[in-house]
Amino acid sequence: MNSATSHSWWQLIGQLTLTLIAVALAATMDAAASPAILLFNGKNLAGWRQPVGEWLAAAKVRLDPVDDKKFSIHSGRGVLVNSVKGRTVNLISELEHGDVEAHVEFVVPKGSNSGVYFQGRYEIQVFDSWGVEHPKSSDCGGIYERWKDNHGYEGHAPRRNASKSPGQWQSFDIIFRAPRFDANGRKLANARFVKVVHNGKVIHENVELTGPTRAATYENDEQPKGPLMLQGDHGPVAFRNLRIKLK
């Protein structure tokens, strides 16, 4: 190898090294700027607003062998359950978010119903939709409808039914964009579900929401930030691995 070739070789190695360092630093800076936040610590209701009702921590839940519309609850840590009765208050996080990425794992027994409300306002439906051929906005993964004058409107059905059978754990991976406001509080842009993935399948992309969905904590206003709300008063439900990443 002559000196010119050797110089070019070392120059190429130097450039590749600098590129790798830059990529690593960028990844490190991004991770440091927006780490994942675990909303449920697995053992108690720290980080959730009072009243928390009868929500409790458990080791696991299974379908009740006598009644598949109920859970059999095993004491311990790791799983968040909306009471032995399967019905209690809605659970609201102390943390408030704007733009966010969220990972939610949930399980419901036969026929049960819950929901995850971003900013306490915009619901992704949790429901036993196993076997439904043509899902609606009220089915699992649907963006629930708005409500006015005893009439529902602007609901968004999932593209497909990705639901598992009752008693099986399921997941949502959601990218949410908060509404935008100017300095005087005038809304400049609507909230948006950028992407919703249910059990690994994309079911929504770039869905705009003109206002809060039905049964929201805050039905008549919109803000740059708000809490995450878990619906607890519609039937048995359990959650785990509730993670969000603020954007």
N, C-alpha and C positions, 0 to 999 in steps of 0.2 A: 504494500500500500504506500503510494507516494505521499508527500507532505500535503499537497492540495486536497487529495482524497481524504486524508486523515482529518484535515481541518473541517471539511464539509460534514464528515461523519459526526464529529464532536459537536458541531454547530446544530445538526439535526437532533442529536440527543438532548442538547441544552434546550432547544425549542420545545421538544416533547415534554421534558421535565417541567418547564415553566407552565405549559398548558395543563398538565396534570395537577400541579399545585394550585393553579387558578380555579380549576373545576372543584377540587377538594375544599378550597377556602369558601367558594360560593355556596356549596352544599352545607358546609359547617355554619356559615353565617345565616343561611335560610333556616336551618334547624334551630339555631339559637334564638332567632328572632320570633319564631312562632312554634314553640314546642306543643306537643299534644297534651291536653288537659283531661284528666280522668275525673268525671263528674261524680261518680259513685265510688267511695273508697272500699266497698265490699263488706263493711262491718256495721256502719251506722248511717244516720241521715245528716251528718255534717256536710255543710255546703248547700243545703236546701232550706228554703224559707219556711218558717212556721206559718200556719199549722201544717205538720206533715201527716196528720191523721194516723192511720194504722199501717202505713208502709213499714216494711221490715226487711231485714237481711236474712238470707237463708243460704244453705249450702247448695240445694238444687230443688227443682220442682219437676213433678211428673204428672201425667194424667191420672186422676183418681180412678182406681180399678173398678169402683162401684158406679161412678158418675163421671163420664168423660167431658162434662161441661165444667168440671172443677179441677183444681190442682191438689195433689198430695205434696205437702211442703216438708222438706227435711231441714232441720235446724242447722245453722252454721253460718258461713260467710261466703260472699262472692256474688250472690244473686239478689236483686231488688224486687220485692213482691208487694202488690197492693193489698196486703192483709190476708189473714186466714179466710175471711169472708169473701174476698175477691171483689171488694168494692169499697172505696174510701175517697178521700179528697184528691184533687189534682195536685201533682207535685211540681213545685216551681223552683228553679235553681237560683241561688244567690248571684252567681255569675251572670252578667249580661253580655250579649254578643251583637256584633254587626255582621259583616261578612264572615262566613265560617265554613269549615269542612267538618262533617260529623260522621262518626261510625256508631251505629246503634244495633245491638243484638237484642232480640225479643222472642217471646214464646207466648202463645195463647192456647187455651183449651178449645174444645168444640163450640162454635157459635159466639165466641167472645169478641170484644170490641175495645179498642183503645186508640191512642194517637200520640204523635210527637209534634208539638207546636214550636216552631222556631220563632224567637222573640215573643213567645206567648201568644202569637197571632196567626201563624200560617201553618196549617196542619198537613202532615203526611199521615194518612190513615193506617192504623194497625187493626187487622180484622182477620177472622178465620174465613179466608176465601178459597180454601182448598177445593179444587175441582170446578171452579166457576169458569165457564167457557168464554163469556163476554163480560169482562170486569167493568165496573162503573167507578165513578169517583168515590163512592162509599166503600169500595173493596180495598183490600190490602195494597198499599203503595199509592192509592189515589190521593190526589190533592183535593181535599174536601171542599165542597161548594161554599160559597158565600150565602148569606141569608138576609132577606128583607121582605117585609110585609107578608110573612108566612109563605115565602117562596124562595126556593134555592136557585142559585145561578152561578155560572163561572166555575163549576167543578171540572176537574180534569182526570179522566180515567187513565190508569196505567196503559202503556202500549201493549203489554202482555201480562198474563197472570203468572207471576213467578213464585206464587205461594207454595209453601210446604204444608204437609198435613198437620192437624192439631197436635200439640205436644212436642213438635220439633223446633229447635232453635233456628231463627232466621236472622237476616241482617239487612240493614240499610246503610249505604254509603252515599252521603248527600253533600252537594256543594250549594250553598245558599248565599245569595247576594242581597244585602239589606237595601231598603229604599233610600234614596238620596234626597237631601233637603238643602235649601240655601240658608243663608244666615238669618233670615226672617222666619224660618220654619216652613216655607212653601215647598211642597214636594216637587222635586225635579224628575225623579225616576221611580218607577214602581219596584217593589220587591220582586225577586226572581229565584226560582229554583233552576240553577244552571244545569245541574245533573242529579238524577236520583237513580241509584243502582240498588235493585232488590235481589238478594241472593245471587249476586254476580251478573245480573242482567239489567241493562239500561231500560228504564221504564218511563223516564221523562228527560227532556233536554230543553233548556231555555224557555221555561214556562213562566210567564209574567202574571203577577197577582195584583189586582187593582186595589185590594184592601184585605183586612183580616177575614179568615174563614169562620164558619159557624162554630159557636161554643168556645171562641177564643177568650183568653183572660182579659184581653184589652180589645173589645169588639169595635169601638168607635174612634180609635185613634191609631196613628202609626208614628213610629219614632226611629231614630238612627240605630238604637240598641234596645234589647229586651232579653228576658230570661228564656231558657229552654223549659218547656212545660210537658210533663208526662200525664196523660189523661188516666185518672184512676177510678172514675165513678161509673164506668160503663160495663164492667165485667172483669173477670180475672185476667191478669197479665203479669209477666215478669220480664225484667231487663237485666242485662249485664254488659260489661265492656262499653260503657258510655264514654266515648272519647270525642273531644272536639279540638279543632285547631283554628285559632283565631287568625284571620287574614288581614 
